[in-house]
Amino acid sequence: MTHPIIDELNQRHTVKHYDATRKVSKQNLEVLCEALRLSPSSINSQPWKFIVIESEDAKQRFHDTFENKFQFNQKHAKTASHTILFAYNPRYTREDYAKVVDQQIADGRMKKEDREQGFGAYAFVDLNTAENGVNAAWTKAQTYLALGNAMHTLARLGIDSTPMEGVDKDLIARYFGKELDGYVCEVALAIGYHDEQQDYNAQLPKSRLPKDDIITVV
């Protein structure tokens, strides 16, 4: 199949080693951040925060979060151009959703007099919230919608990436507590440009199951 999007996705791979000398441009980083902001989420809840690790101080802090485990990902902390922490709100509340409703009014998507009706969709949050107020499984799932959107955006921009569930959420909470402010990060995305000599994965052919094995049209 020939199509620009398919060509870009065929070129995308999980980088195993980055070229530390190459940086993502400010313009492309702004495109990525806007794509993250525009990511879809259930009932437009947007129960997330995206922490962009750019400075040397932040890279060192992220590097230090690999002290106990997942050391195979530690090298990306300093060699990738940037790393994005995808964090979710483990206790999403009606007050959190009120910000979404009010923004929809400000954007002209909803009339001010219909504000209370706008909370109708919040019933779906209730369905996914335990008696103790925790709805982390549901809010965490939303971050993966944003992660997929980010990876596709990067592929279109010709920027490499490495999704990492191999991160220590407890140490991330310790070293980025101020930025997270109670949110939880269990997945991160390193971005940049692969090392031509050391990134063996860039040289391997793409391998996926046949379409007929995974897609059924009825």
C-alpha positions in Angstrom: 0.0 0.0 0.0 1.3 3.4 -0.9 0.3 6.5 1.0 2.3 9.2 2.8 0.9 8.3 6.2 1.7 4.6 5.7 5.2 5.5 4.5 5.7 7.6 7.6 4.5 4.8 9.9 6.7 2.3 8.1 9.7 4.5 8.8 8.7 4.9 12.5 10.5 2.6 14.9 11.3 2.4 18.6 14.7 4.0 19.0 17.3 2.0 21.0 20.0 4.7 20.9 19.8 8.4 20.3 22.2 10.9 18.8 22.7 13.3 21.7 24.0 16.0 19.3 20.7 16.4 17.5 17.8 18.4 19.0 14.2 18.8 18.1 13.5 22.3 16.9 11.5 24.7 19.0 8.9 24.9 16.1 8.5 21.1 16.0 8.2 20.9 19.8 5.5 23.5 19.7 3.6 21.4 17.1 4.0 18.4 19.3 2.7 20.2 22.4 -0.3 21.5 20.4 -1.0 18.0 19.2 -0.9 16.8 22.8 -3.4 19.5 23.8 -5.7 18.4 20.9 -5.6 14.7 21.9 -9.0 13.0 22.3 -10.2 11.8 25.7 -13.4 10.2 27.0 -16.1 12.9 27.5 -13.4 15.4 26.7 -12.2 14.9 30.3 -8.5 15.7 29.6 -7.4 14.2 33.0 -3.7 14.6 32.2 -0.5 16.6 32.5 2.4 16.5 30.1 5.8 17.3 31.6 8.3 18.2 28.9 11.8 17.4 30.0 14.2 19.8 28.2 16.8 21.3 30.6 19.9 19.6 31.8 18.6 19.7 35.4 15.4 18.0 34.4 17.3 15.4 32.4 19.5 14.6 35.3 16.5 14.2 37.6 14.9 11.9 35.1 18.2 10.0 34.8 18.1 9.6 38.6 14.7 8.0 38.6 16.3 4.8 37.1 18.3 4.2 40.3 16.3 1.1 41.2 15.1 -0.5 38.0 14.6 -0.2 34.3 18.2 0.8 33.7 17.9 -0.2 30.1 15.9 3.0 29.5 18.2 5.2 31.5 20.5 6.2 28.6 17.6 7.9 26.9 17.3 10.4 29.8 20.3 12.3 28.6 20.8 11.3 24.9 17.2 12.0 23.7 16.5 15.6 22.8 13.4 15.7 25.1 11.3 13.3 27.1 7.6 13.7 27.8 6.1 12.4 31.0 2.5 11.4 30.5 0.7 11.8 33.8 -2.9 11.2 34.9 -5.1 12.4 37.7 -5.9 9.4 39.9 -8.9 11.1 41.5 -10.7 13.0 38.8 -13.6 14.9 40.3 -16.6 17.0 39.3 -14.5 20.1 40.0 -11.9 18.9 37.5 -14.7 18.4 34.9 -16.1 21.9 35.7 -12.9 23.3 34.1 -13.7 21.4 30.9 -17.3 22.6 30.9 -16.3 26.2 31.5 -13.7 26.0 28.7 -16.4 24.7 26.3 -18.5 27.7 27.2 -15.6 30.0 26.6 -14.8 28.4 23.3 -18.4 28.7 22.1 -19.1 25.0 22.1 -21.8 25.3 24.8 -24.1 28.1 25.9 -23.6 29.6 29.3 -27.2 28.9 30.2 -26.7 25.2 29.4 -23.8 24.8 31.9 -25.5 22.5 34.3 -26.7 20.3 31.4 -23.0 20.0 30.4 -22.4 17.9 33.5 -24.6 15.1 32.2 -21.6 13.3 30.7 -19.9 13.2 34.1 -22.1 10.2 34.9 -19.5 8.2 32.9 -16.9 9.3 35.4 -19.1 8.0 38.3 -19.3 4.7 36.5 -15.5 4.4 36.6 -15.0 5.7 40.1 -14.5 3.4 43.2 -16.2 4.2 46.5 -12.9 5.7 47.7 -12.9 8.2 44.9 -10.2 6.6 42.8 -10.7 6.4 39.1 -7.0 5.9 38.1 -7.6 3.0 35.7 -9.9 5.2 33.6 -7.8 8.3 33.7 -4.6 6.4 32.9 -6.3 4.9 29.9 -6.8 8.4 28.5 -3.1 9.1 28.6 -2.5 6.3 26.1 -4.8 8.1 23.6 -2.5 11.1 23.9 0.5 8.9 23.6 -0.6 7.3 20.4 -1.5 10.8 19.0 2.0 12.1 20.0 3.8 9.2 18.3 1.8 9.6 15.1 2.5 13.3 15.1 6.2 12.7 15.6 6.2 10.2 12.7 4.7 12.8 10.5 7.3 15.3 11.6 10.2 12.8 10.9 11.1 12.8 14.6 12.0 9.5 16.3 10.6 8.3 19.6 10.7 5.6 22.2 7.6 4.9 24.3 8.7 3.8 27.8 6.5 1.9 30.3 9.8 0.9 31.9 9.8 3.9 34.3 9.7 4.1 38.1 6.5 5.9 39.0 7.5 6.3 42.6 10.9 7.9 41.9 9.3 10.1 39.2 6.8 11.2 41.8 9.8 12.0 44.1 11.9 13.9 41.6 9.1 15.6 39.7 6.6 16.1 42.6 6.3 19.8 42.1 5.5 19.5 38.4 3.2 16.5 38.8 1.3 18.0 41.8 -0.4 14.7 42.7 -0.7 13.3 39.2 0.9 9.9 38.4 3.3 9.1 35.6 3.6 5.5 34.5 4.6 6.0 30.8 7.1 8.4 29.2 8.1 9.2 25.6 11.7 9.9 24.6 12.0 11.9 21.4 14.8 13.0 19.1 16.9 11.4 16.4 18.4 8.0 16.3 22.1 7.3 16.2 22.9 6.1 12.7 25.6 3.7 13.9 24.3 2.4 17.2 20.6 2.2 16.8 20.3 -1.3 15.5 16.5 -1.2 15.4 16.6 1.4 12.6 18.1 -1.2 10.3 15.7 -4.0 10.9 12.6 -4.5 8.6 9.2 -3.7 10.0 7.4 -6.7 11.3 3.6 -6.8 12.0 1.0 -9.5 11.9 -0.9 -9.8 8.5 -3.9 -7.5 8.2 -6.3 -10.5 7.8 -5.2 -11.8 11.1 -6.2 -8.7 13.1 -8.8 -6.8 11.1 -12.3 -8.2 10.3 -14.7 -6.2 8.2 -18.3 -7.2 8.8 
